[in-house]
Amino acid sequence: MNCYSLIKPLLFQLDAEFTHDLTLKTLKCAEKSGVLNCYAKAPICVPREVMGLTFPNAVGLAAGLDKNGAVIDGMAKLGFGFIEVGTVTPRPQPGNPRPRLFRLTEVQGIINRFGFNNLGVDNLVENVKAAKYKGSFSNQILGINIGKNFDTPMEKAVDDYLLCMQSVYAHASYITVNISSPNTKNLRDLQEKEALSSLLASLKLEQKKLAEQHGKYVPMTLKIAPDLTQKQVNEITDLLMKHQIDGVIATNTTLSRDAVKGLHNAEETGGLSGAPVHNQSTLIIKQLSKQLQGALPIIGVGGILSGADAVEKIAAGASLVQVYSGLIYKGPKLVHDICKTLG
């Protein structure tokens, strides 16, 4: 039995968000004290060449767990091949009222309605600059996930994404554009054809300007929802190729409750993650892969709680995978288990 198996029952007796915050603080202290050195040995896994970057292994931390980039070094010690921080917005914002994080332990699921709670992009940049795990200029891959403030009008959403991109560009290995969180009002409207085409055109133009300014090209990915029709997937795929976006992350959390009907907390508002979203996220990956035909890579996320789950995402067409809820339910050992399975 690993250490996490011993403390997990105690953690799960506490309020979910309190446990989340406590874990991040503990992780930061543990990294500084050297306690995490037992995890620091890199898992044996074949490096992946994706988006022009060399990923030490195929297992990444999904955005949302470390929104402010406050525990980058601690997360790095857990063996991830890449770390994605955020979602970050131009201005600090508190997010939605508590409670806003709920466990569905019977099915290893989580519902959150955080609402992009974060300390703002300037704070995140300072945290990234202070981290030993730098990303950008080595094989340490750091993704930064960007979004819009809740009170920015939708017609001005592009301004928030541009500001965030400008702020983080020099410090990121890649940048993820999050238009798929269900917890910021109307955000998913940006996935619609005309709105998305306009957004991607503006971001691509800015990416080219920043590449010239900084003397380096930072890839850009788009994170999409699992609650898409085949028609929407086809339209998004066409736009990704048209605007030469570098990758796509599939998927965010789901609004569907079909897999958790009748369970405690199932009716809470917010996005559902963990095992219940596994099948739908895998289906979206398959649809994307069929349409893209290798034109750009897919990062698979959603319900990965074992090496076998990761293999299924790769088989569906993903080049890399990310975990979040699986880490909460399975602990740090999950990263090494997935690497061992993938080889």
Beta strands, then each sheet from edge to edge (+ up, - down):
strand 1: 48-50
strand 2: 53-55
strand 3: 59-61
strand 4: 82-88
strand 5: 101-104
strand 6: 109-112
strand 7: 141-146
strand 8: 174-178
strand 9: 220-224
strand 10: 247-250
strand 11: 271-274
strand 12: 298-301
strand 13: 320-323
sheet 1: 1+ 2-
sheet 2: 3+ 4+ 7+ 8+ 9+ 10+ 12+ 13+ 3+
sheet 3: 5+ 6- 11+
end
